[in-house]
């Protein structure tokens, strides 16, 4: 099992939570996704991470 870091921060500029996946910074533009709520941002992060893991 692999462990990856997900960073979720509120962005006043964007008006939402933005997600950075530092372990994939060399493969994708950061931030990688966002969400209107923390929970939505986390779900979106997990979806993106699943795709990234499948393609690497």
C-alpha positions as CSV (number, residue, x, y, z in Angstrom):
1,X,0.0,0.0,0.0
2,X,1.3,3.4,-0.9
3,X,0.7,6.6,1.1
4,X,0.3,10.0,-0.6
5,X,0.0,13.5,0.8
6,X,-3.1,15.6,0.1
7,X,-3.0,19.3,1.0
8,X,-6.3,21.1,1.2
9,X,-6.4,24.8,1.8
10,X,-9.1,27.5,1.7
11,X,-8.4,30.1,-1.0
12,X,-10.0,33.5,-0.5
13,X,-8.9,34.4,-4.1
14,X,-10.8,31.4,-5.6
15,X,-13.6,31.3,-3.0
16,X,-13.1,27.5,-2.5
17,X,-10.9,24.8,-1.1
18,X,-8.0,24.0,-3.4
19,X,-6.1,20.7,-3.5
20,X,-2.4,20.1,-4.0
21,X,-0.9,16.6,-4.4
22,X,2.8,17.3,-3.8
23,X,3.8,13.7,-4.6
24,X,2.6,14.2,-8.2
25,X,3.9,17.8,-8.6
26,X,6.3,16.7,-11.3
27,X,3.5,15.2,-13.4
28,X,0.5,17.6,-13.0
29,X,-0.1,21.3,-12.6
30,X,-0.9,22.3,-9.0
31,X,-3.4,22.8,-7.6
32,X,-5.0,19.7,-9.2
33,X,-8.7,20.2,-8.1
34,X,-10.9,22.1,-5.7
35,X,-14.3,22.0,-3.9
36,X,-16.9,24.3,-2.5
37,X,-16.6,22.4,0.8
38,X,-13.7,20.6,2.5
39,X,-15.5,17.3,2.0
40,X,-16.1,17.9,-1.7
41,X,-12.4,18.9,-2.1
42,X,-11.3,15.7,-0.4
43,X,-13.6,13.6,-2.6
44,X,-12.3,15.3,-5.7
45,X,-8.7,14.8,-4.5
46,X,-9.3,11.1,-4.0
47,X,-10.8,10.8,-7.5
48,X,-7.8,12.6,-9.1
49,X,-5.3,10.6,-7.1
50,X,-6.9,7.3,-8.2
51,X,-6.6,8.4,-11.8
52,X,-3.0,9.4,-11.3
53,X,-2.1,6.2,-9.6
54,X,-3.7,4.1,-12.3
55,X,-1.8,5.9,-15.1
56,X,1.7,5.7,-13.5
